[in-house]
Amino acid sequence: MTAWDWPGTAIAHVVDGDTIDATVSRDIGFEGKVTFPTRLRLARINAPKVSSKAGKVARDRVVELTTGVLTHVTTIKGYKYGAPEDRVGEYMAEVVLPDGRNVSDLLVAEGKAVYWDGSGPRPADT
């Protein structure tokens, strides 16, 4: 899959420290624009489950970082476990804040998530 850029993306809801619901828009030419909601998984990381204290801290940090700002999202590929039944798709994505900071890298630097390539058991799941 080719990466797609979605500038000016609003984060509608933060599910947990590595999962967000966003509203993406893109000019497709021909005087047309597509806009739709989608679930995104933050690429390259895993955050603790939201049912844990550490998971709530990670989720709250993502809320703090993304509330009221338009982000730049780059979708990379479909999430290997698919999407929830009520969603069209779920994608792995890089999310960059207006000041250029990458949300995945920030969470790792702050100790709220760990890098993970998606293979083997999920680290930091507790």
Beta strands, then each sheet from edge to edge (+ up, - down):
strand 1: 4-16
strand 2: 19-29
strand 3: 32-42
strand 4: 45-46
strand 5: 70-78
strand 6: 90-96
strand 7: 114-115
sheet 1: 1+ 2- 3+ 6+ 5- 1+
sheet 2: 4+ 7-
end
